[in-house]
Amino acid sequence: MKKVILGLLVAGAYSLVSADGKAIYAKCAACHGEDGKNKALGKSAAIAGQDAATILKKIKGYKAGTLNQYGQGQLMKGQVSSLSDDDMKAVADYIATLK
């Protein structure tokens, strides 16, 4: 019984500190839309329907300053610069659910 309670406490603590992709995406939605179907600033392709690995690769490229799709590299770098690796993965996983 003690192990079960300890396990639940650890799982609960982890969920409090784990990244919330949907919450992180709230900042993205201003340009990409709540459903990810907007062409951000009328320039980019919609991000809805892209797989998590592709999204994560792009976010990492923007953060590193090595990606400049649609001339949005500097803007996107500023948007993702504060994201941790866990944040980037969480938001990429969330975006992948947008269809």
Secondary structure, 3 states (H helix, E strand, C coil): CHHHHHHHHHHHHHHHHCCCHHHHHHHHHHHHCCCCCCCHHHCCCCCCCCCHHHHHHHHHHHHHCCCCHHHCHHHHHHHHCCCCHHHHHHHHHHHHCCC
